[in-house]
Amino acid sequence: MEQTFEKWHPYDNLDTMYDVNDIWMGPDGYNLILLPDGKHKEKLEGQRLMFTWESIVSYQLSGERYREDIWISDPEQAWSFWKSTDSAYLNTLRERSSLLPEGAVHWLFVGTNLVADVIAAQPPKVTVIAPSAGMPQAHRKEFEFQGCVEVPMELSEDQFLDRFLMFIEENRWSFGGGVRTIVDGCYINEDGTLGKPVWPEEDQ
């Protein structure tokens, strides 16, 4: 590790090394999720660390095997969280742009699979996502819908699905199930005619 970098501790209960699991730009900003992959991997199973920046200057991803600049000879010194105000990456940006925010920091996440470099003027918000105490480890979580979405009459079922699935995909979620169109309290058949009422007891 270059001498310009120093260790930082984003959270108290940390593993020594992490996997870079997911990266995306969401409504809250730029998000990075890491999973424990070091000495305490089994103890911290289920923990996820999410780092969120409202805005960033620059970022890059690279495979760990190609980053000889972050290799260490002593496994006991392995660590995933580093920062610098004088790194080569940061200084290159300073040379190329006079608009670089004052106080910009190079946040370096050394993962066992990927390495993430983020340049930002503010530290990230750190969110710890972990299983609730006393509950068994969950590997899959879903929400079952019990309701309807009211839409304009001119919106078709296909148009609704396109917008709904776009929202799901933008958040890196998945959707399983179907959609049925309801007009005036009745399901619409495939041929476009009114079908059975949604709440037949109300017609009795």
Backbone hydrogen bonds in HBPLUS format (Angstrom, degrees):
<---DONOR---> <-ACCEPTOR-->    atom                        ^
c    i                          cat <-CA-CA->   ^        H-A-AA   ^      H-
h    n   atom  resd res      DA  || num        DHA   H-A  angle D-A-AA Bond
n    s   type  num  typ     dist DA aas  dist angle  dist       angle   num
A0005-PHE N   A0002-GLU O   3.20 MM   3  5.91 168.3  2.21 118.7 122.3     1
A0006-GLU N   A0083-LYS O   2.94 MM  77  5.58 156.7  2.00 152.8 159.4     2
A0083-LYS N   A0006-GLU O   2.99 MM  77  5.58 144.2  2.12 146.3 157.5     3
A0008-TRP N   A0081-PHE O   3.24 MM  73  5.72 150.2  2.33 128.6 128.3     4
A0037-ASP N   A0017-MET O   2.80 MM  20  5.32 165.8  1.82 140.6 135.6     5
A0112-THR N   A0018-TYR O   2.98 MM  94  6.27 140.5  2.14 135.6 147.7     6
A0019-ASP N   A0035-LEU O   2.66 MM  16  5.05 158.5  1.71 151.7 158.6     7
A0035-LEU N   A0019-ASP O   2.92 MM  16  5.05 151.5  2.00 138.4 147.5     8
A0021-ASN N   A0033-ILE O   2.80 MM  12  5.49 147.8  1.90 148.0 157.1     9
A0022-ASP N   A0033-ILE O   3.32 MM  11  5.12 155.9  2.39 132.5 134.0    10
A0033-ILE N   A0022-ASP O   2.88 MM  11  5.12 162.9  1.90 155.3 155.9    11
A0024-TRP N   A0031-ASN O   3.13 MM   7  5.44 157.4  2.18 140.1 146.2    12
A0031-ASN N   A0024-TRP O   2.85 MM   7  5.44 171.6  1.86 170.1 172.8    13
A0026-GLY N   A0029-GLY O   2.79 MM   3  5.23 157.8  1.84 165.4 157.7    14
A0029-GLY N   A0026-GLY O   3.06 MM   3  5.23 153.7  2.13 106.5 114.7    15
A0030-TYR N   A0053-TRP O   2.86 MM  23  5.25 142.8  2.00 158.8 160.3    16
A0053-TRP N   A0030-TYR O   2.96 MM  23  5.25 159.1  2.01 148.0 154.3    17
A0032-LEU N   A0051-PHE O   2.89 MM  19  5.11 145.7  2.01 144.8 154.5    18
A0051-PHE N   A0032-LEU O   2.79 MM  19  5.11 163.2  1.81 152.1 157.6    19
A0034-LEU N   A0049-LEU O   2.87 MM  15  5.21 155.4  1.93 147.0 155.2    20
A0049-LEU N   A0034-LEU O   3.03 MM  15  5.21 169.3  2.04 151.7 155.1    21
A0041-LYS N   A0038-GLY O   3.31 MM   3  5.30 155.1  2.38 116.3 113.1    22
A0044-LEU N   A0040-HIS O   2.95 MM   4  6.07 152.7  2.02 155.9 163.3    23
A0045-GLU N   A0042-GLU O   3.31 MM   3  5.08 165.8  2.33 103.8 104.6    24
A0047-GLN N   A0044-LEU O   2.90 MM   3  5.58 163.4  1.92 145.3 148.1    25
A0048-ARG N   A0129-ILE O   2.63 MM  81  4.93 139.8  1.78 146.8 159.2    26
A0129-ILE N   A0048-ARG O   2.77 MM  81  4.93 179.2  1.77 160.9 160.9    27
A0050-MET N   A0127-THR O   2.84 MM  77  5.03 168.6  1.85 155.2 158.3    28
A0127-THR N   A0050-MET O   2.82 MM  77  5.03 164.7  1.85 152.1 157.1    29
A0052-THR N   A0125-LYS O   2.92 MM  73  5.04 153.6  1.99 140.5 149.1    30
A0125-LYS N   A0052-THR O   2.80 MM  73  5.04 167.9  1.82 148.1 146.5    31
A0057-VAL N   A0119-ILE O   2.75 MM  62  5.36 168.6  1.76 156.4 158.0    32
A0058-SER N   A0119-ILE O   3.40 MM  61  5.14 157.6  2.45 130.6 134.1    33
A0119-ILE N   A0058-SER O   2.79 MM  61  5.14 171.0  1.80 159.3 157.6    34
A0060-GLN N   A0117-ASP O   2.94 MM  57  5.27 145.7  2.06 142.7 150.7    35
A0117-ASP N   A0060-GLN O   2.95 MM  57  5.27 169.5  1.97 159.8 162.6    36
A0062-SER N   A0115-VAL O   3.04 MM  53  5.29 145.3  2.16 144.5 153.6    37
A0115-VAL N   A0062-SER O   2.75 MM  53  5.29 153.8  1.82 161.7 169.1    38
A0066-TYR N   A0063-GLY O   3.05 MM   3  5.59 152.6  2.13 114.5 122.4    39
A0064-GLU N   A0113-ASN O   3.15 MM  49  5.56 175.8  2.15 130.0 129.8    40
A0067-ARG N   A0064-GLU O   3.11 MM   3  5.31 167.3  2.13 112.0 115.6    41
A0070-ILE N   A0067-ARG O   3.16 MM   3  5.90 168.2  2.17 119.6 123.0    42
A0071-TRP N   A0068-GLU O   3.34 MM   3  5.18 163.1  2.37 100.2 105.2    43
A0077-GLN N   A0074-ASP O   2.91 MM   3  5.61 162.3  1.94 122.8 128.6    44
A0078-ALA N   A0075-PRO O   3.11 MM   3  5.29 166.3  2.13 110.4 113.4    45
A0110-VAL N   A0080-SER O   2.85 MM  30  4.44 150.7  1.93 127.3 133.4    46
A0082-TRP N   A0108-LEU O   2.99 MM  26  5.00 157.8  2.04 157.8 158.7    47
A0108-LEU N   A0082-TRP O   2.87 MM  26  5.00 167.8  1.88 138.8 141.6    48
A0084-SER N   A0106-HIS O   2.92 MM  22  5.07 138.9  2.09 134.9 146.8    49
A0106-HIS N   A0084-SER O   2.77 MM  22  5.07 176.0  1.77 166.1 165.3    50
A0091-ASN N   A0087-SER O   2.91 MM   4  6.09 162.0  1.94 151.1 156.5    51
A0092-THR N   A0088-ALA O   2.95 MM   4  6.07 147.5  2.06 143.9 152.2    52
A0093-LEU N   A0089-TYR O   3.25 MM   4  6.55 152.4  2.33 142.5 148.9    53
A0094-ARG N   A0090-LEU O   3.02 MM   4  6.36 149.1  2.12 144.9 154.0    54
A0095-GLU N   A0091-ASN O   3.05 MM   4  6.29 149.4  2.14 143.5 150.7    55
A0096-ARG N   A0092-THR O   3.11 MM   4  6.33 140.7  2.27 139.9 150.5    56
A0097-SER N   A0093-LEU O   2.98 MM   4  6.02 136.2  2.18 148.0 157.2    57
A0105-VAL N   A0120-ALA O   2.85 MM  15  5.61 167.1  1.86 144.9 147.1    58
A0120-ALA N   A0105-VAL O   3.13 MM  15  5.61 158.4  2.18 152.9 156.7    59
A0107-TRP N   A0118-VAL O   2.72 MM  11  5.07 167.2  1.73 167.2 164.1    60
A0118-VAL N   A0107-TRP O   2.87 MM  11  5.07 162.8  1.90 151.6 156.7    61
A0109-PHE N   A0116-ALA O   2.86 MM   7  5.08 168.2  1.87 157.9 161.0    62
A0116-ALA N   A0109-PHE O   2.98 MM   7  5.08 160.1  2.02 144.4 148.4    63
A0111-GLY N   A0114-LEU O   2.86 MM   3  5.01 130.8  2.10 142.4 155.8    64
A0135-MET N   A0132-SER O   3.22 MM   3  5.71 160.4  2.26 134.7 134.3    65
A0155-LEU N   A0152-PRO O   3.07 MM   3  5.57 160.4  2.11 115.2 121.3    66
A0160-PHE N   A0156-SER O   2.94 MM   4  6.22 157.8  1.99 148.8 154.9    67
A0161-LEU N   A0157-GLU O   2.91 MM   4  6.16 162.7  1.94 150.1 154.8    68
A0162-ASP N   A0158-ASP O   2.90 MM   4  6.12 157.1  1.95 148.3 154.6    69
A0163-ARG N   A0159-GLN O   3.14 MM   4  6.38 161.5  2.18 148.4 151.9    70
A0164-PHE N   A0160-PHE O   2.82 MM   4  6.00 162.5  1.85 155.2 161.2    71
A0165-LEU N   A0161-LEU O   2.81 MM   4  5.82 170.4  1.82 153.4 156.2    72
A0166-MET N   A0162-ASP O   3.06 MM   4  6.07 144.1  2.20 135.4 145.2    73
A0167-PHE N   A0163-ARG O   3.13 MM   4  6.37 153.3  2.21 143.1 149.0    74
A0168-ILE N   A0164-PHE O   3.08 MM   4  6.44 155.4  2.14 145.6 152.5    75
A0169-GLU N   A0165-LEU O   2.88 MM   4  6.06 165.4  1.90 151.0 154.1    76
A0170-GLU N   A0166-MET O   2.92 MM   4  6.05 153.2  1.99 146.8 154.0    77
A0171-ASN N   A0168-ILE O   3.24 MM   3  5.47 137.1  2.44 100.3 111.3    78
A0173-TRP N   A0168-ILE O   3.04 MM   5  5.28 168.0  2.05 153.8 150.5    79
A0172-ARG N   A0169-GLU O   3.00 MM   3  4.89 162.9  2.03 105.7 109.8    80
A0188-ILE N   A0181-THR O   2.97 MM   7  5.64 145.0  2.09 158.0 155.2    81
A0183-VAL N   A0186-CYS O   2.89 MM   3  5.41 157.3  1.94 157.3 156.6    82
A0186-CYS N   A0183-VAL O   3.03 MM   3  5.41 160.7  2.07 114.8 120.9    83
A0198-VAL N   A0185-GLY O   2.83 MM  13  5.72 169.4  1.84 152.5 153.2    84
A0187-TYR N   A0196-LYS O   2.91 MM   9  5.68 167.1  1.93 163.2 158.9    85
A0195-GLY N   A0187-TYR O   2.55 MM   8  4.96 151.0  1.63 177.2 166.3    86
A0189-ASN N   A0193-THR O   2.81 MM   4  5.38 165.3  1.83 169.6 169.9    87
A0192-GLY N   A0189-ASN O   2.96 MM   3  5.28 161.9  1.99 114.3 118.1    88
A0202-GLU N   A0199-TRP O   3.03 MM   3  5.81 154.5  2.10 122.1 128.5    89
A0203-ASP N   A0200-PRO O   2.99 MM   3  5.40 150.5  2.07 110.5 119.3    90
A0204-GLN N   A0201-GLU O   3.38 MM   3  5.40 158.4  2.43  98.7 105.0    91
